[in-house]
């Protein structure tokens, strides 16, 4: 199993508790210490709002922070976790690109989407 690089921290933005825990456990399996994972726990509670809208709103905000940190030489990974029950992964990536563009940002060529 691949291991993470030394000194890398991760930021997790998930649409619900199930995806937040999945992302956190997956990162731990790749060698992240729990203290290296900053998971936003303010997602809407079940039945209290759209998790997808939450991730869409937070994605631009957190992407700005991610770009700022990485430009200062910090090793940071940004994980946006949503399920594909309403849109395909390429559709979600296109929507993210549109949101970033509207905010005056552009995804770097080496930013992975999967």
PASEBA-1860 file (N, C-alpha, C; in nm, 3 decimals):
! residues 114
1> XXXXXXXX> 0.085/-0.118/0.000/0.000/0.000/0.000/0.089/0.124/0.000 ~ 0.059/0.224/-0.083/0.139/0.347/-0.085/0.130/0.417/0.050 ~ 0.234/0.487/0.083/0.238/0.561/0.209/0.246/0.710/0.178 ~ 0.201/0.791/0.269/0.205/0.935/0.249/0.347/0.986/0.270 ~ 0.373/1.104/0.214/0.503/1.167/0.234/0.515/1.223/0.375 ~ 0.637/1.244/0.416/0.662/1.295/0.551/0.615/1.441/0.563 ~ 0.548/1.471/0.671/0.505/1.607/0.698/0.381/1.653/0.623 ~ 0.308/1.563/0.563/0.186/1.599/0.490/0.068/1.600/0.586
9> XXXXXXXX> -0.013/1.706/0.576/-0.137/1.714/0.654/-0.253/1.709/0.558 ~ -0.370/1.666/0.605/-0.487/1.655/0.520/-0.604/1.733/0.579 ~ -0.681/1.796/0.490/-0.804/1.864/0.527/-0.918/1.788/0.460 ~ -1.016/1.745/0.537/-1.128/1.667/0.485/-1.256/1.748/0.494 ~ -1.323/1.765/0.379/-1.455/1.827/0.373/-1.549/1.720/0.318 ~ -1.639/1.672/0.401/-1.729/1.562/0.362/-1.874/1.604/0.376 ~ -1.959/1.546/0.292/-2.100/1.584/0.293/-2.178/1.524/0.409 ~ -2.125/1.419/0.470/-2.195/1.360/0.585/-2.095/1.284/0.673
17> XXXXXXXX> -2.144/1.240/0.786/-2.059/1.173/0.885/-1.999/1.045/0.831 ~ -2.077/0.970/0.754/-2.029/0.843/0.699/-1.908/0.865/0.608 ~ -1.915/0.962/0.519/-1.803/0.991/0.429/-1.684/1.052/0.504 ~ -1.713/1.132/0.607/-1.605/1.192/0.687/-1.523/1.082/0.755 ~ -1.592/0.986/0.814/-1.522/0.875/0.881/-1.448/0.789/0.780 ~ -1.510/0.761/0.665/-1.445/0.683/0.560/-1.315/0.751/0.515 ~ -1.321/0.882/0.488/-1.202/0.954/0.443/-1.093/0.951/0.551 ~ -1.132/0.974/0.673/-1.035/0.975/0.783/-0.969/0.838/0.801
25> XXXXXXXX> -1.047/0.731/0.801/-0.992/0.595/0.816/-0.903/0.559/0.697 ~ -0.941/0.601/0.576/-0.858/0.575/0.458/-0.724/0.647/0.469 ~ -0.727/0.773/0.511/-0.601/0.847/0.529/-0.514/0.783/0.636 ~ -0.574/0.737/0.744/-0.497/0.668/0.848/-0.435/0.540/0.793 ~ -0.506/0.468/0.706/-0.451/0.347/0.645/-0.332/0.379/0.555 ~ -0.329/0.500/0.500/-0.217/0.542/0.416/-0.105/0.605/0.497 ~ -0.115/0.601/0.629/-0.005/0.645/0.713/-0.022/0.780/0.781 ~ -0.136/0.843/0.765/-0.159/0.970/0.834/-0.187/0.943/0.981
33> XXXXXXXX> -0.126/1.021/1.067/-0.158/1.017/1.209/-0.286/1.097/1.229 ~ -0.374/1.058/1.321/-0.498/1.135/1.341/-0.475/1.285/1.363 ~ -0.362/1.322/1.424/-0.333/1.464/1.445/-0.298/1.538/1.316 ~ -0.271/1.463/1.209/-0.238/1.525/1.080/-0.361/1.541/0.991 ~ -0.476/1.500/1.042/-0.600/1.507/0.965/-0.692/1.609/1.030 ~ -0.722/1.716/0.955/-0.816/1.817/1.003/-0.947/1.792/0.930 ~ -1.041/1.734/0.998/-1.169/1.705/0.933/-1.274/1.801/0.985 ~ -1.335/1.872/0.890/-1.440/1.966/0.926/-1.562/1.886/0.968
41> XXXXXXXX> -1.605/1.907/1.090/-1.716/1.829/1.145/-1.845/1.910/1.146 ~ -1.849/2.017/1.066/-1.966/2.103/1.068/-2.062/2.075/0.953 ~ -2.052/1.956/0.892/-2.144/1.919/0.785/-2.286/1.912/0.840 ~ -2.386/1.929/0.752/-2.524/1.923/0.801/-2.556/1.787/0.862 ~ -2.628/1.789/0.969/-2.674/1.663/1.029/-2.777/1.601/0.936 ~ -2.793/1.470/0.946/-2.887/1.399/0.858/-3.026/1.463/0.866 ~ -3.079/1.497/0.748/-3.211/1.558/0.740/-3.213/1.707/0.767 ~ -3.097/1.768/0.791/-3.093/1.910/0.827/-3.034/1.998/0.717
49> XXXXXXXX> -3.028/1.948/0.596/-2.974/2.030/0.487/-2.900/1.944/0.388 ~ -2.864/2.004/0.277/-2.797/1.931/0.172/-2.647/1.922/0.198 ~ -2.598/1.800/0.209/-2.454/1.780/0.225/-2.377/1.819/0.101 ~ -2.436/1.797/-0.017/-2.369/1.834/-0.141/-2.352/1.986/-0.149 ~ -2.456/2.060/-0.112/-2.446/2.206/-0.112/-2.342/2.253/-0.012 ~ -2.333/2.186/0.101/-2.232/2.220/0.201/-2.092/2.204/0.142 ~ -2.066/2.089/0.075/-1.935/2.066/0.017/-1.908/2.167/-0.094 ~ -2.008/2.197/-0.175/-1.989/2.297/-0.281/-1.952/2.432/-0.223
57> XXXXXXXX> -2.020/2.473/-0.116/-1.992/2.601/-0.053/-1.852/2.603/0.010 ~ -1.821/2.497/0.083/-1.693/2.492/0.153/-1.574/2.467/0.059 ~ -1.600/2.405/-0.057/-1.490/2.367/-0.145/-1.409/2.487/-0.191 ~ -1.475/2.595/-0.232/-1.402/2.714/-0.278/-1.326/2.777/-0.161 ~ -1.392/2.789/-0.048/-1.329/2.846/0.071/-1.205/2.765/0.113 ~ -1.219/2.634/0.120/-1.107/2.550/0.161/-1.000/2.541/0.053 ~ -1.039/2.550/-0.075/-0.940/2.546/-0.183/-0.851/2.670/-0.176 ~ -0.910/2.785/-0.144/-0.830/2.907/-0.127/-0.728/2.888/-0.015
65> XXXXXXXX> -0.772/2.832/0.097/-0.682/2.807/0.209/-0.574/2.706/0.171 ~ -0.615/2.601/0.100/-0.521/2.498/0.054/-0.414/2.559/-0.035 ~ -0.454/2.641/-0.132/-0.358/2.703/-0.224/-0.264/2.796/-0.148 ~ -0.316/2.869/-0.051/-0.233/2.960/0.028/-0.128/2.882/0.107 ~ -0.172/2.773/0.169/-0.078/2.691/0.248/0.026/2.624/0.159 ~ -0.017/2.570/0.045/0.078/2.501/-0.042/0.175/2.600/-0.106 ~ 0.131/2.724/-0.131/0.222/2.823/-0.188/0.327/2.868/-0.087 ~ 0.298/2.849/0.041/0.397/2.880/0.147/0.488/2.761/0.176
73> XXXXXXXX> 0.475/2.656/0.097/0.562/2.540/0.114/0.509/2.434/0.207 ~ 0.389/2.452/0.259/0.330/2.350/0.346/0.282/2.233/0.260 ~ 0.298/2.113/0.310/0.251/1.993/0.241/0.111/1.961/0.291 ~ 0.012/2.000/0.210/-0.127/1.986/0.250/-0.204/1.914/0.140 ~ -0.293/1.825/0.180/-0.384/1.758/0.088/-0.526/1.801/0.123 ~ -0.604/1.838/0.022/-0.744/1.874/0.042/-0.829/1.762/-0.014 ~ -0.915/1.705/0.071/-1.004/1.595/0.032/-1.147/1.647/0.036 ~ -1.214/1.647/-0.079/-1.355/1.683/-0.087/-1.431/1.552/-0.109
81> XXXXXXXX> -1.514/1.513/-0.014/-1.580/1.382/-0.021/-1.730/1.397/-0.038 ~ -1.777/1.356/-0.156/-1.921/1.348/-0.182/-1.947/1.216/-0.252 ~ -2.071/1.168/-0.244/-2.102/1.046/-0.318/-2.153/1.085/-0.457 ~ -2.157/0.989/-0.545/-2.196/1.015/-0.685/-2.337/0.965/-0.711 ~ -2.426/0.983/-0.614/-2.562/0.933/-0.634/-2.644/1.021/-0.728 ~ -2.606/1.146/-0.747/-2.681/1.235/-0.835/-2.602/1.279/-0.957 ~ -2.469/1.277/-0.949/-2.384/1.320/-1.059/-2.263/1.227/-1.068 ~ -2.206/1.216/-1.188/-2.085/1.137/-1.204/-1.966/1.216/-1.152
89> XXXXXXXX> -1.855/1.147/-1.132/-1.734/1.214/-1.085/-1.689/1.323/-1.185 ~ -1.686/1.295/-1.317/-1.650/1.403/-1.410/-1.745/1.524/-1.402 ~ -1.874/1.498/-1.380/-1.969/1.609/-1.366/-1.939/1.692/-1.241 ~ -1.906/1.624/-1.131/-1.872/1.695/-1.006/-1.743/1.775/-1.024 ~ -1.645/1.718/-1.095/-1.519/1.789/-1.120/-1.544/1.914/-1.205 ~ -1.631/1.901/-1.305/-1.664/2.015/-1.390/-1.732/2.125/-1.308 ~ -1.822/2.085/-1.220/-1.891/2.182/-1.134/-1.791/2.252/-1.041 ~ -1.696/2.177/-0.985/-1.593/2.236/-0.901/-1.511/2.337/-0.981
97> XXXXXXXX> -1.472/2.300/-1.102/-1.397/2.393/-1.187/-1.476/2.521/-1.212 ~ -1.607/2.509/-1.235/-1.691/2.626/-1.258/-1.697/2.715/-1.133 ~ -1.708/2.651/-1.017/-1.713/2.727/-0.892/-1.581/2.798/-0.866 ~ -1.471/2.729/-0.891/-1.340/2.792/-0.873/-1.322/2.908/-0.970 ~ -1.364/2.888/-1.094/-1.354/2.993/-1.194/-1.435/3.116/-1.154 ~ -1.556/3.093/-1.103/-1.641/3.204/-1.058/-1.576/3.281/-0.943 ~ -1.492/3.212/-0.865/-1.422/3.276/-0.752/-1.286/3.331/-0.794 ~ -1.255/3.323/-0.924/-1.127/3.375/-0.972/-1.011/3.280/-0.950
105> XXXXXXXX> -1.041/3.152/-0.932/-0.938/3.050/-0.909/-0.940/2.948/-1.021 ~ -0.831/2.876/-1.032/-0.824/2.767/-1.130/-0.752/2.651/-1.065 ~ -0.804/2.531/-1.087/-0.741/2.411/-1.033/-0.607/2.391/-1.102 ~ -0.504/2.357/-1.026/-0.373/2.327/-1.083/-0.380/2.199/-1.163 ~ -0.294/2.186/-1.263/-0.291/2.066/-1.346/-0.260/1.941/-1.265 ~ -0.183/1.956/-1.157/-0.147/1.838/-1.076/-0.246/1.809/-0.963 ~ -0.355/1.885/-0.954/-0.460/1.855/-0.856/-0.540/1.736/-0.907 ~ -0.542/1.629/-0.833/-0.611/1.507/-0.875/-0.760/1.516/-0.847
113> XX> -0.838/1.460/-0.937/-0.983/1.446/-0.917/-1.017/1.303/-0.947 ~ -1.070/1.232/-0.846/-1.110/1.092/-0.871/-1.218/1.051/-0.773
END
